[in-house]
Amino acid sequence: MTDPLNDGPVAPTTVPISVKDLLDAGLEPQLRSWISSGPNEPVTAEQLTQAIGEDRLTQAAESLGREPGDLAADLAADLPGLIDTASPDGRIEVARTRDEALGIQARAAGSIHAYIEGGPASIYNGRDAIALTTTFNGVTLTGTPQEIVDDASSTPGTQADMVIVAARSLDTQNGLYTADMTVIFDAVPRP
């Protein structure tokens, strides 16, 4: 997938959390429960904020267009299950290749949704408007967020086409037409 603002591949946003960070924050009992086959002990958003660091959490939240507290709360809800899933039989499976690591990251990432801010756009010449149809990855965009890349396909480096087509103009519609349109892309974490 391409980043519409920077005309390049979308850089995945990551929140670095190391085992050392978790241990230094006093979360060894929780970490051991997540890796073991028993029930997972909960962690709070405040504990994860301490482990990650406020600056790193704020930077990740800003890149996702989210509030740091909301991101920390989501991480607190999801991290125990993610680590538990990554550690079957009480062992952590480490990716052996870059492709395998990207596959693991993609499975944890979720899907991509998009919409046109304010709804479908038109081109305008000061007198007449001609409707535009915008599709991304084969999905026609509207003012409502909808999935454009599913969870399984949302791997880093994936590219897709955005196609903008103007409706057929009438013979009386001529001149210089322009348009302004904002397309919003949202990363939607797996529930």
Secondary structure, 3 states (H helix, E strand, C coil): CEECCCCEECCCCCCCCCHHHHHHCCCHHHHHHHHCCCCCCCCCHHHHHHHHCHHHHHHHHHHHCCCHHHHHHHHHHHHHHHHHHHCHHHCCCCCCCHHHHHHHHHHHHCEEEEEECCCCCEEECCCCEEEEEEEECCEECCCCCEEEECHHHCCCCCCCCEEEEECCCCCCCCCCCECCCCEEEEEECCC
